[in-house]
Amino acid sequence: MSVASLPVARNWYRIEAIGDALTLINEPHVRGLLRAKAWLIRGRDRDVLVDCGLGVAPLHPIVAELTERDPVVVLTHAHLDHMGAAYEFAECWAHSLERADQPLPGTLLGPDLAAELGLKEVLPDVLITAVPHEGYDPAGYRLRPATVTRDLCDGDVVDLGERAFTVLHLPGHSPGSIAFFDEHDGTLLSGAVVYDDVLIDEIAGADIGDYVASLRRLRELPVRIVLPGHGGDFRSVTAG
């Protein structure tokens, strides 16, 4: 499909309420490996948005319809499909090894992205199947830096009031990849560390040895439900 023939998607984001306090936000008009998930979790004292998509269309106005509070964006890592809209929010937390303030330029053009990330697979010419408005040029997309207001470290706690998530530093996919684990109910928000598909472990910044160690660490945790950054949710094999 050529850029000129891409249709306009008036509703760029798809919103799915998972429960009273959990909402899934994704971008259905994004292809393949860039189609990532954002998770809005509403708490008693704080709301958090785990990752925030590509930033092709403004996300903050969408989130503002879902919660009266401006959420804290917590980034699992600084790839374009997970941090694209982070610059729209006042509070952004990430691991210090993820340079969200100086990310790679990012692109929606498949061959250029493959070259930027060192991907071996052949990607489609354009990585979106629609545009957010007339006149949008996918070739003009660039990833905007975010201002990180808090560096997250392994073992930190993201407290929402009645619920808290422990930060797990799980390098491998990227140096500062993190996940968020609710030790009370076994929920893991895993970003791109683990999901139900082929894991990407040979791109710029990835380290297979670190990835193996991170996955072994996850195997030892009492994870019950995985809410990943890509693909469908699933139950951990350790859940019994």
Beta strands, then each sheet from edge to edge (+ up, - down):
strand 1: 14-17
strand 2: 22-26
strand 3: 37-42
strand 4: 47-50
strand 5: 72-74
strand 6: 92-95
strand 7: 150-152
strand 8: 157-159
strand 9: 164-169
strand 10: 178-182
strand 11: 187-191
strand 12: 225-228
strand 13: 234-235
sheet 1: 1+ 2- 3+ 4- 5- 6- 7-
sheet 2: 8+ 9- 10+ 11- 12- 13+
end
